[in-house]
Amino acid sequence: MKKLLFPVSERDYFATAGRICHLLDELSKHFVVEVLTISRQVHDDINKKLGADSSKIHVRVIMEKASVVTYAKRDELAKSFVQHTGDMVVPGTDLKLWKATAFDDFWGHISGSSFPEIAGIEADMVLFPLMNYDEPISDDVDVFYTTLLFDAKKAGIKVAGYQVYPAVESGLLMAGLMDALIVREEHEKQFYIKKGIVPEKIWVLTDIKDIYSLSTIEDVYKNHLYNSKISIGRSELGVVVFNHARFRPQLREVFRVIAETGIAVVLFLVKRNFVVREYTEDKIIEGVLLEDMKKIRGRFYIVDPSNVVPVVMVSDAVISPSYISPVEFSSQNGKDAWIYNPMNDPMPDIKGVTFIRSPDNLALSLKRAYKTKHDTVGMADIINELQKGV
């Protein structure tokens, strides 16, 4: 099994409120993951969330060795720097690069930090967070990442950088050294292309869970993506269907169409807490809908209305015979949202919600949603592609 080295600083880890550990958990299903950090807090948080006894995730703290940089050492390093950069100029000018660094007597480019424990890298790939100009990093973090990057390049190990902070403030030197850049949106890809990075090196994540794991903005709804109670695989389509007190023939047709597609489905039927004369909703489901649901390939759950948000967020598509607020919520959170009712007049889309009036169109919509999910690009998919032929 391939091994990934995943260095991460305290700043970069907690910028995502620790959600990056969910990405580590996902990667560990495909690779052995070794996390290197210089922070005891990061080490403890990952082990607390994922367990310290995992056989595929190993977290190690690298200790810093601080050294005093004397004037003599500064002069020695400055001479070496000038020798190696003597013909380099600041882009767009004729100013020598070494002269620009001399403005602060070279002190700004010298660090007393070092990490002797980093001695040779044994991994198939190293994943780095891409640095950000707007939030400069500390010397120890800079040296930590730089040492690993230098050693990996020297050893011929592939290195990839993933986007955490806004791309427009990213340092292009680090990006240019990467064998691959992993970004979260198309505009980030276009930014790097305009800066001279070849398109073939840039990969765009489309897996919403992986994207959120690298986001610095918390979304209380997206936190439900990490719901461990119900797992929906890449080969399954999560479908939420909202029950209705009157439109039972439409619901039965929805279940028939789902079954006829042959798609493996995790179905959630959300109750509406209604009573029809002496019959409770549970009795109606059992007497009218249950047999149709059993014909669907996969598994199904009957869900209380209080759990609408959790099941919507882990699903891929939402179907209702009438336009209700949760359907609109689903669309706003990136889910396919459809109103299926042949009795409706033709209607334009409303806030991303599509009105469907025929079984054939419903079947096509389900198949498109399944293909979209099957074609989703996650971090593990990108790494596997980069490792082909290695």
VENCOR-V691800 format. One record per run of one state. SS is the DSSP state (h for helix, s for strand, l for the rest). FROM is the first residue (numbers start at 0). TO is the last residue. If there is no record, write none. Layout:
# VENCOR-V691800
ss->SS from->FROM to->TO
ss->SS from->FROM to->TO
This chain:
# VENCOR-V691800
ss->l from->0 to->1
ss->s from->2 to->6
ss->l from->7 to->8
ss->h from->9 to->14
ss->l from->15 to->18
ss->h from->19 to->26
ss->l from->27 to->30
ss->s from->31 to->36
ss->l from->37 to->38
ss->h from->39 to->49
ss->l from->50 to->55
ss->s from->56 to->60
ss->l from->61 to->63
ss->s from->64 to->65
ss->l from->66 to->69
ss->h from->70 to->84
ss->l from->85 to->87
ss->s from->88 to->88
ss->l from->89 to->94
ss->s from->95 to->95
ss->h from->96 to->103
ss->l from->104 to->105
ss->h from->106 to->108
ss->l from->109 to->111
ss->s from->112 to->113
ss->l from->114 to->123
ss->s from->124 to->128
ss->l from->129 to->130
ss->s from->131 to->131
ss->l from->132 to->137
ss->h from->138 to->154
ss->l from->155 to->156
ss->s from->157 to->161
ss->l from->162 to->165
ss->h from->166 to->168
ss->s from->169 to->169
ss->l from->170 to->170
ss->h from->171 to->176
ss->l from->177 to->178
ss->s from->179 to->182
ss->l from->183 to->184
ss->h from->185 to->193
ss->l from->194 to->197
ss->h from->198 to->200
ss->s from->201 to->203
ss->l from->204 to->206
ss->h from->207 to->212
ss->l from->213 to->220
ss->h from->221 to->225
ss->l from->226 to->235
ss->s from->236 to->241
ss->l from->242 to->246
ss->h from->247 to->260
ss->l from->261 to->263
ss->s from->264 to->269
ss->l from->270 to->273
ss->s from->274 to->275
ss->l from->276 to->277
ss->s from->278 to->279
ss->h from->280 to->293
ss->l from->294 to->296
ss->s from->297 to->302
ss->l from->303 to->303
ss->h from->304 to->313
ss->l from->314 to->315
ss->s from->316 to->319
ss->l from->320 to->323
ss->h from->324 to->331
ss->l from->332 to->334
ss->s from->335 to->339
ss->l from->340 to->348
ss->s from->349 to->349
ss->l from->350 to->351
ss->s from->352 to->355
ss->l from->356 to->357
ss->h from->358 to->373
ss->l from->374 to->377
ss->h from->378 to->386
ss->l from->387 to->389
